[in-house]
Amino acid sequence: MLNKNISCLSNQTVILKAVVLFLFIFGYVFSSNTWAEPLQKHKTQYYRYYDNNGVATISKNVSPTHIRRGYEALDHNMAVIYKVPAYSVEADLKQERSRAIQSEQARKDQVLKRSYRNVAYATQKKKDALAVLQKQIDQQYQQMRQLQTDRSSYLKQRANYVLDKKSVPVQLQKNLDNNALHIKNTRSTIEQLKSTYVKQEQQFDYMISRLQRME
Protein backbone atom coordinates (compact mmCIF):
# COMPACT_ATOMS: atom_id res chain seq x y z
CA MET A 1 0.00 0.00 0.00
CA LEU A 2 2.86 2.33 0.89
CA ASN A 3 4.61 1.56 -2.38
CA LYS A 4 1.43 2.36 -4.29
CA ASN A 5 1.13 5.76 -2.61
CA ILE A 6 4.77 6.55 -3.31
CA SER A 7 4.32 5.62 -6.97
CA CYS A 8 1.24 7.82 -7.25
CA LEU A 9 3.05 10.74 -5.63
CA SER A 10 5.97 10.30 -8.00
CA ASN A 11 3.66 10.40 -11.03
CA GLN A 12 2.03 13.60 -9.77
CA THR A 13 5.47 15.18 -9.33
CA VAL A 14 6.44 14.31 -12.90
CA ILE A 15 3.18 15.75 -14.22
CA LEU A 16 3.68 18.93 -12.18
CA LYS A 17 7.20 19.35 -13.51
CA ALA A 18 5.95 18.87 -17.06
CA VAL A 19 3.27 21.53 -16.57
CA VAL A 20 5.79 23.98 -15.11
CA LEU A 21 8.21 23.32 -17.98
CA PHE A 22 5.41 23.85 -20.51
CA LEU A 23 4.37 27.13 -18.89
CA PHE A 24 7.98 28.30 -18.82
CA ILE A 25 8.53 27.51 -22.51
CA PHE A 26 5.20 29.10 -23.50
CA GLY A 27 5.97 32.20 -21.46
CA TYR A 28 9.42 32.52 -23.02
CA VAL A 29 8.10 32.19 -26.57
CA PHE A 30 5.27 34.64 -25.90
CA SER A 31 7.64 37.09 -24.28
CA SER A 32 10.11 36.81 -27.16
CA ASN A 33 7.38 37.47 -29.70
CA THR A 34 6.07 40.39 -27.67
CA TRP A 35 9.48 42.07 -27.52
CA ALA A 36 10.43 41.15 -31.07
CA GLU A 37 7.31 42.78 -32.50
CA PRO A 38 8.33 46.40 -31.70
CA LEU A 39 11.86 45.72 -32.91
CA GLN A 40 10.65 44.36 -36.23
CA LYS A 41 7.95 46.98 -36.55
CA HIS A 42 10.33 49.72 -37.72
CA LYS A 43 12.80 47.52 -39.55
CA THR A 44 12.85 48.25 -43.27
CA GLN A 45 11.70 45.24 -45.26
CA TYR A 46 10.63 46.70 -48.61
CA TYR A 47 11.10 49.75 -50.83
CA ARG A 48 8.28 51.15 -52.96
CA TYR A 49 8.17 53.71 -55.75
CA TYR A 50 5.43 54.79 -58.16
CA ASP A 51 5.66 55.26 -61.92
CA ASN A 52 3.99 58.02 -63.94
CA ASN A 53 0.72 56.09 -63.94
CA GLY A 54 0.70 55.69 -60.18
CA VAL A 55 1.55 52.00 -60.33
CA ALA A 56 3.62 50.89 -57.34
CA THR A 57 6.75 48.78 -57.64
CA ILE A 58 7.94 47.05 -54.47
CA SER A 59 11.28 45.37 -53.97
CA LYS A 60 13.67 44.44 -51.21
CA ASN A 61 16.51 46.51 -52.66
CA VAL A 62 16.90 50.13 -53.76
CA SER A 63 17.43 50.36 -57.50
CA PRO A 64 18.50 53.37 -59.61
CA THR A 65 14.83 53.80 -60.53
CA HIS A 66 13.94 54.08 -56.83
CA ILE A 67 16.52 56.83 -56.45
CA ARG A 68 15.46 58.65 -59.60
CA ARG A 69 11.75 58.61 -58.77
CA GLY A 70 11.92 58.76 -54.98
CA TYR A 71 10.70 55.94 -52.79
CA GLU A 72 9.15 54.84 -49.48
CA ALA A 73 10.75 52.50 -46.96
CA LEU A 74 8.21 49.97 -45.62
CA ASP A 75 8.17 47.64 -42.64
CA HIS A 76 6.93 44.04 -42.69
CA ASN A 77 3.34 45.30 -42.35
CA MET A 78 3.80 47.54 -45.42
CA ALA A 79 3.59 50.64 -43.24
CA VAL A 80 5.70 53.62 -44.34
CA ILE A 81 8.75 54.19 -42.13
CA TYR A 82 10.22 57.12 -44.04
CA LYS A 83 10.21 58.70 -47.49
CA VAL A 84 13.13 59.62 -49.73
CA PRO A 85 12.48 62.40 -52.29
CA ALA A 86 13.31 61.94 -55.95
CA TYR A 87 16.89 62.66 -56.93
CA SER A 88 17.26 65.98 -58.74
CA VAL A 89 20.32 66.70 -60.86
CA GLU A 90 19.60 70.43 -60.73
CA ALA A 91 19.30 70.43 -56.94
CA ASP A 92 22.47 68.38 -56.60
CA LEU A 93 24.36 70.79 -58.87
CA LYS A 94 23.09 73.75 -56.85
CA GLN A 95 24.23 72.09 -53.64
CA GLU A 96 27.60 71.35 -55.21
CA ARG A 97 28.00 74.97 -56.28
CA SER A 98 26.91 76.10 -52.83
CA ARG A 99 29.46 73.82 -51.20
CA ALA A 100 32.16 75.12 -53.55
CA ILE A 101 31.26 78.72 -52.70
CA GLN A 102 31.31 77.96 -48.98
CA SER A 103 34.67 76.21 -49.31
CA GLU A 104 36.15 79.15 -51.22
CA GLN A 105 34.76 81.60 -48.67
CA ALA A 106 36.30 79.57 -45.84
CA ARG A 107 39.67 79.68 -47.62
CA LYS A 108 39.42 83.45 -48.08
CA ASP A 109 38.44 83.87 -44.43
CA GLN A 110 41.57 82.03 -43.34
CA VAL A 111 43.73 84.26 -45.56
CA LEU A 112 41.95 87.30 -44.12
CA LYS A 113 42.51 86.03 -40.59
CA ARG A 114 46.23 85.61 -41.20
CA SER A 115 46.53 89.07 -42.75
CA TYR A 116 44.39 91.16 -40.39
CA ARG A 117 44.27 88.99 -37.23
CA ASN A 118 41.15 90.45 -35.59
CA VAL A 119 38.57 93.25 -35.71
CA ALA A 120 40.64 95.72 -33.68
CA TYR A 121 43.71 95.28 -35.90
CA ALA A 122 41.68 95.58 -39.11
CA THR A 123 39.88 98.67 -37.80
CA GLN A 124 43.21 100.37 -37.12
CA LYS A 125 44.49 99.43 -40.58
CA LYS A 126 41.34 100.92 -42.09
CA LYS A 127 41.84 104.14 -40.17
CA ASP A 128 45.48 104.39 -41.28
CA ALA A 129 44.73 103.65 -44.95
CA LEU A 130 41.88 106.15 -45.15
CA ALA A 131 43.95 108.80 -43.39
CA VAL A 132 46.65 108.49 -46.08
CA LEU A 133 44.08 108.82 -48.85
CA GLN A 134 42.40 111.78 -47.18
CA LYS A 135 45.77 113.52 -46.89
CA GLN A 136 46.37 113.02 -50.61
CA ILE A 137 42.90 114.39 -51.41
CA ASP A 138 43.54 117.45 -49.24
CA GLN A 139 46.85 118.07 -51.02
CA GLN A 140 45.15 117.89 -54.41
CA TYR A 141 42.48 120.35 -53.28
CA GLN A 142 45.20 122.70 -52.08
CA GLN A 143 46.92 122.42 -55.44
CA MET A 144 43.60 123.05 -57.19
CA ARG A 145 43.07 126.25 -55.22
CA GLN A 146 46.55 127.47 -56.19
CA LEU A 147 45.93 126.66 -59.84
CA GLN A 148 42.64 128.54 -59.78
CA THR A 149 44.35 131.54 -58.16
CA ASP A 150 47.03 131.46 -60.87
CA ARG A 151 44.40 131.20 -63.57
CA SER A 152 42.56 134.20 -62.20
CA SER A 153 45.81 136.18 -62.39
CA TYR A 154 46.56 135.01 -65.93
CA LEU A 155 43.06 135.87 -67.11
CA LYS A 156 43.31 139.35 -65.59
CA GLN A 157 46.63 139.94 -67.38
CA ARG A 158 45.17 138.80 -70.68
CA ALA A 159 42.14 141.05 -70.19
CA ASN A 160 44.42 144.05 -69.72
CA TYR A 161 46.23 143.29 -72.98
CA VAL A 162 42.91 142.96 -74.77
CA LEU A 163 41.64 146.27 -73.32
CA ASP A 164 44.83 147.97 -74.38
CA LYS A 165 44.38 146.43 -77.81
CA LYS A 166 47.70 144.71 -77.52
CA SER A 167 48.67 141.21 -78.53
CA VAL A 168 48.62 138.64 -75.75
CA PRO A 169 52.20 137.51 -75.10
CA VAL A 170 52.97 133.97 -76.20
CA GLN A 171 54.27 133.02 -72.76
CA LEU A 172 51.09 134.26 -71.08
CA GLN A 173 48.99 132.16 -73.43
CA LYS A 174 51.19 129.15 -72.70
CA ASN A 175 50.71 129.76 -68.99
CA LEU A 176 46.94 129.79 -69.47
CA ASP A 177 47.01 126.60 -71.54
CA ASN A 178 49.26 124.78 -69.06
CA ASN A 179 47.14 126.03 -66.19
CA ALA A 180 43.97 124.67 -67.79
CA LEU A 181 45.65 121.30 -68.35
CA HIS A 182 46.87 121.12 -64.74
CA ILE A 183 43.40 121.98 -63.44
CA LYS A 184 41.90 119.20 -65.57
CA ASN A 185 44.47 116.65 -64.39
CA THR A 186 44.12 117.70 -60.76
CA ARG A 187 40.34 117.41 -60.93
CA SER A 188 40.70 113.91 -62.41
CA THR A 189 43.16 112.93 -59.67
CA ILE A 190 40.78 114.13 -56.98
CA GLU A 191 37.94 112.05 -58.44
CA GLN A 192 40.17 108.97 -58.61
CA LEU A 193 41.30 109.43 -55.01
CA LYS A 194 37.70 109.84 -53.86
CA SER A 195 36.71 106.66 -55.67
CA THR A 196 39.66 104.80 -54.14
CA TYR A 197 38.68 106.12 -50.71
CA VAL A 198 35.13 104.77 -51.05
CA LYS A 199 36.34 101.39 -52.34
CA GLN A 200 38.92 101.07 -49.56
CA GLU A 201 36.31 101.93 -46.96
CA GLN A 202 33.85 99.37 -48.33
CA GLN A 203 36.56 96.72 -48.58
CA PHE A 204 37.68 97.23 -44.99
CA ASP A 205 34.07 97.25 -43.76
CA TYR A 206 33.48 93.91 -45.48
CA MET A 207 36.68 92.41 -44.05
CA ILE A 208 35.79 93.64 -40.57
CA SER A 209 32.32 92.10 -40.86
CA ARG A 210 33.89 88.75 -41.85
CA LEU A 211 36.29 88.95 -38.92
CA GLN A 212 33.38 89.70 -36.57
CA ARG A 213 31.69 86.47 -37.70
CA MET A 214 34.85 84.49 -36.99
CA GLU A 215 35.32 85.91 -33.50
FIVOBA-998586 format. One line per 2 residues: their letters; for each residue x, y, z of N, C-alpha, C, CB. Coordinates in steps of 0.02 Angstrom, whole numbers, plus 50000, padded with zeros to 5 digits. Glycine has a CB too. Layout:
N
a = X:Y:Z:X:Y:Z:X:Y:Z:X:Y:Z; ...
***
This chain:
215
ml = 50042:49940:50000:50000:50000:50000:50044:50062:50000:49953:50000:50061; 50096:50060:50040:50143:50117:50045:50178:50127:49978:50195:50106:50100
nk = 50196:50072:49946:50231:50078:49881:50185:50108:49829:50256:50009:49857; 50120:50091:49834:50072:50118:49786:50064:50193:49794:50004:50084:49794
ni = 50063:50216:49857:50056:50288:49870:50118:50326:49845:50046:50301:49945; 50176:50296:49856:50238:50328:49834:50240:50334:49759:50300:50288:49859
sc = 50217:50281:49725:50216:50281:49651:50169:50334:49625:50196:50212:49624; 50111:50341:49658:50062:50391:49637:50089:50461:49647:49996:50383:49677
ls = 50123:50471:49704:50152:50537:49718:50206:50554:49668:50182:50539:49789; 50245:50504:49649:50299:50515:49600:50270:50535:49533:50341:50452:49593
nq = 50214:50503:49513:50183:50520:49449:50156:50592:49449:50126:50471:49433; 50128:50612:49506:50102:50680:49511:50158:50732:49506:50064:50689:49578
tv = 50216:50713:49536:50273:50759:49533:50298:50768:49462:50331:50733:49577; 50300:50713:49425:50322:50715:49355:50275:50758:49314:50326:50645:49325
il = 50209:50748:49326:50159:50788:49289:50165:50862:49305:50087:50763:49305; 50177:50877:49370:50184:50947:49391:50244:50979:49359:50190:50951:49467
ka = 50300:50941:49356:50360:50968:49325:50348:50980:49250:50419:50919:49334; 50312:50936:49218:50298:50943:49147:50256:51006:49134:50261:50881:49120
vv = 50206:51017:49179:50164:51076:49172:50204:51140:49181:50106:51075:49222; 50247:51140:49232:50290:51199:49245:50336:51212:49186:50331:51189:49309
lf = 50365:51158:49159:50410:51166:49101:50373:51194:49041:50443:51099:49083; 50311:51169:49031:50270:51192:48974:50254:51267:48982:50205:51152:48969
lf = 50235:51286:49043:50218:51356:49055:50279:51401:49046:50190:51366:49126; 50337:51376:49066:50399:51415:49059:50416:51426:48985:50458:51380:49094
if = 50411:51371:48946:50427:51376:48874:50376:51421:48839:50427:51306:48841; 50312:51414:48855:50260:51455:48825:50271:51529:48842:50191:51432:48849
gy = 50287:51541:48906:50298:51610:48927:50358:51640:48892:50308:51613:49002; 50411:51601:48882:50471:51626:48849:50457:51644:48776:50527:51574:48853
vf = 50421:51597:48743:50405:51610:48672:50360:51670:48665:50371:51548:48640; 50309:51675:48708:50263:51732:48705:50300:51798:48719:50206:51723:48755
ss = 50344:51795:48769:50382:51855:48786:50428:51875:48729:50423:51843:48850; 50460:51826:48697:50505:51840:48642:50468:51872:48584:50540:51777:48618
nt = 50409:51846:48570:50369:51874:48515:50345:51944:48532:50309:51829:48499; 50328:51954:48595:50303:52019:48616:50357:52072:48610:50278:52017:48688
wa = 50419:52055:48629:50474:52104:48624:50500:52110:48553:50531:52084:48670; 50495:52056:48515:50522:52057:48446:50478:52100:48401:50528:51987:48418
ep = 50412:52102:48418:50365:52139:48375:50384:52213:48368:50295:52134:48402; 50397:52250:48423:50416:52320:48415:50482:52328:48378:50421:52354:48482
lq = 50528:52280:48388:50593:52286:48354:50586:52278:48279:50642:52235:48382; 50541:52230:48259:50533:52218:48188:50487:52269:48156:50506:52149:48177
kh = 50448:52304:48199:50397:52349:48173:50428:52404:48129:50359:52381:48229; 50486:52431:48150:50516:52486:48114:50577:52464:48073:50536:52540:48163
kt = 50585:52400:48063:50640:52376:48023:50619:52376:47950:50662:52306:48045; 50660:52408:47907:50643:52412:47836:50645:52344:47804:50690:52461:47800
qy = 50590:52326:47771:50585:52262:47737:50579:52271:47661:50526:52222:47763; 50544:52325:47640:50531:52335:47569:50541:52409:47551:50460:52312:47552
yr = 50549:52420:47485:50555:52488:47459:50506:52495:47401:50629:52502:47435; 50468:52549:47401:50414:52557:47352:50421:52625:47317:50345:52551:47386
yy = 50413:52624:47251:50408:52685:47212:50350:52680:47164:50475:52700:47174; 50328:52737:47138:50272:52740:47092:50294:52767:47024:50214:52783:47121
dn = 50266:52738:46970:50283:52763:46904:50236:52820:46886:50278:52706:46851; 50240:52844:46824:50200:52901:46803:50125:52887:46805:50219:52922:46733
ng = 50107:52823:46801:50036:52804:46803:50012:52788:46873:50024:52745:46758; 50055:52798:46923:50035:52785:46991:50039:52712:47011:49966:52809:47002
va = 50071:52671:46969:50078:52600:46984:50138:52590:47029:50085:52558:46918; 50128:52554:47084:50181:52544:47133:50225:52486:47114:50152:52534:47202
ti = 50289:52493:47126:50337:52439:47118:50372:52429:47185:50390:52454:47061; 50369:52368:47210:50397:52352:47276:50453:52302:47269:50342:52325:47324
sk = 50508:52315:47303:50564:52268:47302:50600:52271:47369:50613:52285:47244; 50646:52224:47377:50684:52222:47440:50749:52261:47435:50697:52150:47459
nv = 50764:52287:47377:50825:52326:47367:50809:52392:47333:50877:52286:47325; 50853:52441:47343:50845:52507:47312:50881:52506:47245:50873:52563:47358
sp = 50843:52517:47192:50871:52518:47125:50882:52590:47102:50825:52481:47075; 50918:52600:47046:50925:52668:47019:50858:52702:47005:50966:52667:46956
th = 50808:52661:46986:50742:52690:46974:50711:52716:47038:50695:52637:46942; 50721:52680:47093:50697:52704:47158:50726:52773:47173:50716:52654:47215
ir = 50791:52779:47162:50826:52842:47178:50802:52897:47132:50902:52833:47171; 50793:52881:47068:50773:52932:47020:50702:52957:47032:50778:52905:46949
rg = 50658:52912:47053:50588:52931:47061:50570:52948:47134:50544:52874:47037; 50613:52930:47181:50596:52938:47251:50558:52876:47275:50554:53002:47262
ye = 50566:52859:47337:50535:52797:47361:50516:52801:47434:50582:52738:47349; 50479:52748:47456:50458:52742:47526:50489:52679:47555:50380:52740:47532
al = 50512:52684:47617:50537:52625:47652:50480:52597:47693:50599:52643:47698; 50468:52531:47687:50411:52499:47719:50434:52446:47769:50365:52467:47666
dh = 50393:52436:47821:50409:52382:47868:50373:52318:47845:50387:52401:47941; 50375:52266:47887:50347:52202:47866:50271:52204:47860:50366:52148:47914
nm = 50239:52256:47889:50167:52265:47882:50149:52313:47826:50137:52291:47947; 50199:52331:47786:50190:52377:47729:50173:52448:47752:50136:52351:47683
av = 50189:52464:47814:50180:52532:47838:50241:52574:47820:50167:52533:47915; 50230:52637:47803:50285:52681:47783:50326:52701:47844:50258:52744:47746
iy = 50392:52689:47840:50437:52710:47894:50464:52779:47880:50496:52659:47901; 50487:52790:47818:50511:52856:47798:50508:52861:47722:50584:52869:47824
kv = 50513:52922:47697:50511:52935:47626:50575:52969:47603:50450:52979:47608; 50597:52951:47544:50657:52981:47513:50635:53017:47450:50712:52927:47498
pa = 50646:53083:47445:50624:53120:47386:50662:53099:47323:50632:53195:47397; 50634:53114:47266:50665:53097:47202:50731:53135:47194:50618:53113:47143
ys = 50780:53101:47165:50845:53133:47154:50838:53185:47099:50898:53080:47135; 50866:53245:47112:50863:53299:47063:50934:53320:47045:50823:53360:47091
ve = 50949:53315:46980:51016:53335:46957:51027:53409:46969:51025:53319:46882; 50974:53449:46955:50980:53521:46964:50993:53539:47037:50916:53557:46939
ad = 50956:53507:47082:50965:53521:47153:51034:53500:47176:50912:53486:47195; 51057:53443:47151:51124:53419:47170:51178:53466:47145:51136:53349:47143
lk = 51169:53492:47084:51218:53539:47057:51218:53604:47097:51203:53554:46983; 51158:53627:47117:51154:53687:47157:51190:53677:47224:51081:53707:47169
qe = 51179:53619:47254:51212:53605:47318:51287:53601:47309:51185:53539:47347; 51309:53572:47253:51380:53568:47239:51411:53637:47231:51393:53525:47177
rs = 51375:53680:47194:51400:53749:47186:51401:53785:47253:51357:53787:47135; 51349:53773:47293:51345:53805:47358:51403:53782:47403:51278:53790:47392
ra = 51417:53717:47400:51473:53691:47440:51539:53720:47416:51475:53614:47437; 51546:53727:47350:51608:53756:47323:51617:53828:47344:51608:53751:47246
iq = 51561:53866:47344:51563:53936:47365:51581:53941:47439:51495:53971:47352; 51551:53898:47479:51566:53898:47551:51638:53880:47564:51520:53850:47588
se = 51664:53831:47526:51733:53811:47535:51781:53867:47516:51748:53749:47492; 51766:53902:47461:51808:53957:47439:51805:54015:47489:51786:53982:47370
qa = 51745:54027:47517:51738:54080:47567:51777:54063:47630:51664:54091:47584; 51777:54000:47649:51815:53979:47708:51890:53989:47696:51800:53904:47725
rk = 51912:53974:47635:51983:53984:47619:52002:54058:47623:51999:53956:47549; 51958:54101:47594:51971:54173:47596:51970:54199:47668:51919:54210:47554
dq = 51926:54172:47708:51922:54193:47778:51987:54178:47815:51863:54160:47813; 52016:54120:47800:52078:54102:47833:52135:54148:47811:52096:54029:47817
vl = 52136:54165:47747:52186:54213:47722:52177:54281:47756:52182:54221:47645; 52114:54302:47761:52098:54365:47794:52119:54364:47867:52022:54380:47789
kr = 52108:54308:47900:52126:54301:47971:52201:54307:47980:52101:54234:47999; 52239:54277:47935:52312:54280:47940:52337:54351:47926:52344:54231:47891
sy = 52303:54387:47882:52327:54454:47862:52306:54508:47912:52300:54471:47794; 52245:54503:47939:52219:54558:47981:52203:54537:48052:52158:54587:47949
rn = 52216:54474:48069:52213:54449:48138:52144:54453:48170:52262:54488:48181; 52121:54515:48186:52058:54522:48221:52025:54589:48202:52068:54518:48297
va = 51967:54602:48231:51929:54662:48215:51967:54726:48234:51861:54661:48250; 51997:54726:48292:52032:54786:48316:52090:54804:48270:52058:54776:48388
ya = 52128:54753:48249:52185:54764:48205:52162:54789:48137:52227:54699:48197; 52110:54758:48110:52084:54779:48044:52055:54849:48047:52031:54730:48020
tq = 52023:54866:48102:51994:54934:48110:52049:54987:48110:51953:54938:48175; 52104:54971:48143:52160:55018:48144:52191:55025:48075:52214:54995:48195
kk = 52198:54969:48039:52224:54971:47971:52179:55012:47925:52233:54900:47943; 52114:55006:47934:52067:55046:47895:52077:55120:47909:51994:55025:47911
kd = 52083:55137:47972:52092:55207:47992:52156:55235:47961:52094:55213:48068; 52210:55196:47963:52274:55220:47936:52270:55229:47860:52330:55170:47953
al = 52241:55180:47826:52237:55183:47752:52194:55242:47729:52208:55117:47725; 52137:55252:47762:52094:55308:47742:52125:55375:47759:52026:55301:47776
av = 52164:55377:47812:52198:55440:47831:52248:55460:47777:52233:55433:47899; 52284:55411:47750:52333:55424:47696:52297:55451:47634:52373:55360:47679
lq = 52242:55419:47616:52204:55441:47558:52175:55511:47568:52148:55392:47542; 52149:55523:47627:52120:55589:47641:52173:55643:47637:52087:55590:47710
kq = 52233:55628:47660:52288:55676:47656:52305:55692:47583:52351:55649:47692; 52305:55641:47541:52318:55651:47469:52263:55693:47437:52325:55583:47433
id = 52201:55680:47456:52145:55719:47429:52152:55793:47450:52077:55691:47453; 52169:55804:47513:52177:55873:47538:52233:55909:47500:52192:55873:47614
qq = 52287:55874:47486:52342:55904:47449:52321:55923:47378:52402:55855:47446; 52281:55880:47347:52258:55895:47280:52210:55955:47280:52223:55833:47250
yq = 52168:55959:47331:52124:56017:47336:52164:56082:47346:52074:56008:47394; 52217:56077:47385:52260:56135:47396:52293:56156:47331:52314:56120:47450
qm = 52316:56106:47293:52346:56121:47228:52295:56151:47180:52377:56057:47197; 52233:56126:47183:52180:56153:47141:52166:56226:47156:52116:56112:47149
rq = 52165:56243:47220:52153:56313:47239:52209:56358:47213:52148:56319:47316; 52271:56334:47216:52327:56374:47191:52323:56382:47115:52394:56341:47210
lq = 52304:56329:47081:52297:56333:47008:52241:56381:46988:52282:56263:46979; 52187:56381:47025:52132:56427:47011:52152:56500:47025:52070:56408:47052
td = 52192:56509:47077:52217:56577:47092:52263:56601:47036:52256:56578:47159; 52307:56556:47012:52352:56573:46957:52312:56589:46894:52401:56516:46943
rs = 52260:56550:46882:52220:56560:46822:52185:56628:46824:52168:56504:46813; 52161:56645:46883:52128:56710:46890:52177:56766:46873:52101:56719:46961
sy = 52239:56759:46895:52291:56809:46881:52306:56812:46806:52355:56794:46921; 52313:56753:46775:52328:56750:46703:52272:56781:46662:52340:56678:46681
lk = 52210:56766:46681:52153:56794:46644:52149:56870:46651:52088:56762:46669; 52166:56895:46710:52166:56967:46721:52219:57001:46677:52177:56984:46795
qr = 52278:56969:46673:52331:56997:46631:52310:56998:46557:52397:56956:46639; 52280:56943:46536:52258:56940:46466:52205:56992:46451:52233:56870:46448
an = 52160:57002:46499:52107:57052:46490:52136:57122:46482:52058:57051:46550; 52189:57137:46520:52221:57203:46514:52251:57212:46445:52276:57211:46568
yv = 52283:57159:46419:52312:57164:46351:52256:57175:46299:52352:57101:46334; 52201:57141:46309:52146:57148:46261:52116:57219:46265:52091:57096:46276
ld = 52108:57246:46326:52082:57313:46334:52129:57365:46304:52070:57329:46408; 52193:57352:46310:52242:57399:46281:52252:57386:46207:52308:57393:46318
kk = 52214:57339:46180:52219:57321:46109:52290:57301:46090:52196:57379:46066; 52318:57261:46136:52385:57236:46124:52381:57160:46115:52433:57255:46183
sv = 52431:57133:46083:52434:57060:46073:52450:57027:46140:52486:57041:46019; 52417:56971:46151:52431:56932:46212:52498:56898:46203:52374:56879:46227
pv = 52544:56907:46251:52610:56875:46245:52604:56799:46239:52654:56894:46306; 52649:56771:46201:52648:56698:46190:52656:56661:46256:52704:56678:46141
ql = 52701:56685:46299:52713:56651:46362:52652:56652:46407:52772:56684:46399; 52616:56708:46406:52555:56713:46446:52503:56663:46422:52526:56784:46444
qk = 52497:56656:46356:52449:56608:46329:52470:56536:46346:52444:56616:46253; 52536:56524:46345:52560:56457:46365:52543:56443:46438:52635:56452:46354
nl = 52551:56496:46479:52536:56488:46550:52462:56471:46560:52553:56552:46590; 52419:56504:46522:52347:56490:46526:52331:56418:46504:52308:56540:46484
dn = 52363:56398:46449:52350:56330:46423:52375:56277:46472:52385:56321:46355; 52435:56287:46498:52463:56239:46547:52421:56237:46611:52536:56257:46564
na = 52399:56297:46631:52357:56302:46691:52292:56263:46682:52342:56375:46707; 52261:56269:46624:52198:56233:46611:52210:56158:46611:52169:56255:46543
lh = 52267:56136:46583:52283:56065:46582:52294:56038:46653:52345:56052:46539; 52330:56077:46694:52343:56056:46763:52279:56052:46804:52393:56105:46796
ik = 52235:56100:46792:52170:56099:46828:52131:56036:46809:52129:56163:46812; 52130:56020:46745:52095:55960:46722:52124:55897:46753:52098:55956:46645
nt = 52191:55892:46752:52224:55832:46780:52213:55827:46856:52299:55834:46765; 52216:55885:46889:52206:55885:46962:52135:55864:46980:52222:55954:46991
rs = 52087:55889:46941:52017:55870:46954:52008:55795:46944:51969:55910:46907; 52039:55768:46892:52035:55696:46880:52067:55656:46936:52068:55678:46813
ti = 52124:55680:46961:52158:55646:47016:52115:55646:47079:52226:55680:47031; 52082:55702:47092:52039:55707:47151:51982:55656:47146:52010:55778:47158
eq = 51952:55650:47087:51897:55603:47078:51921:55531:47087:51866:55611:47008; 51980:55516:47062:52008:55449:47070:52022:55433:47143:52072:55441:47029
lk = 52050:55481:47178:52065:55472:47249:52001:55462:47290:52105:55531:47277; 51949:55500:47273:51885:55492:47307:51856:55423:47295:51835:55546:47283
st = 51861:55400:47233:51836:55333:47216:51875:55279:47254:51840:55321:47141; 51941:55288:47256:51983:55240:47293:51965:55241:47367:52057:55257:47283
yv = 51952:55300:47394:51934:55306:47465:51871:55266:47480:51923:55381:47483; 51820:55274:47437:51757:55238:47447:51767:55163:47442:51704:55262:47396
kq = 51805:55141:47392:51817:55069:47383:51856:55040:47442:51855:55057:47318; 51907:55077:47465:51946:55053:47522:51902:55048:47584:52005:55101:47535
eq = 51860:55097:47594:51816:55097:47652:51768:55037:47649:51776:55162:47656; 51739:55025:47591:51693:54969:47584:51729:54902:47592:51659:54971:47515
qf = 51789:54898:47565:51828:54836:47571:51845:54821:47644:51892:54840:47529; 51867:54872:47680:51884:54862:47751:51821:54845:47791:51918:54925:47779
dy = 51766:54878:47776:51703:54863:47812:51683:54790:47802:51647:54910:47789; 51691:54765:47740:51674:54695:47726:51721:54648:47764:51678:54681:47650
mi = 51786:54663:47763:51834:54620:47798:51821:54620:47873:51906:54644:47784; 51804:54678:47900:51789:54682:47971:51727:54642:47988:51780:54756:47993
sr = 51677:54644:47945:51616:54605:47957:51631:54530:47955:51562:54623:47905; 51675:54508:47910:51694:54438:47908:51733:54418:47971:51737:54423:47845
lq = 51777:54461:47993:51814:54447:48054:51768:54444:48115:51868:54501:48065; 51717:54486:48116:51669:54485:48171:51633:54418:48174:51618:54542:48164
rm = 51618:54389:48116:51585:54324:48115:51630:54268:48140:51561:54308:48044; 51695:54277:48130:51743:54225:48150:51762:54230:48224:51805:54228:48108
e = 51747:54287:48255:51766:54296:48325:51711:54270:48371:51781:54370:48340
***
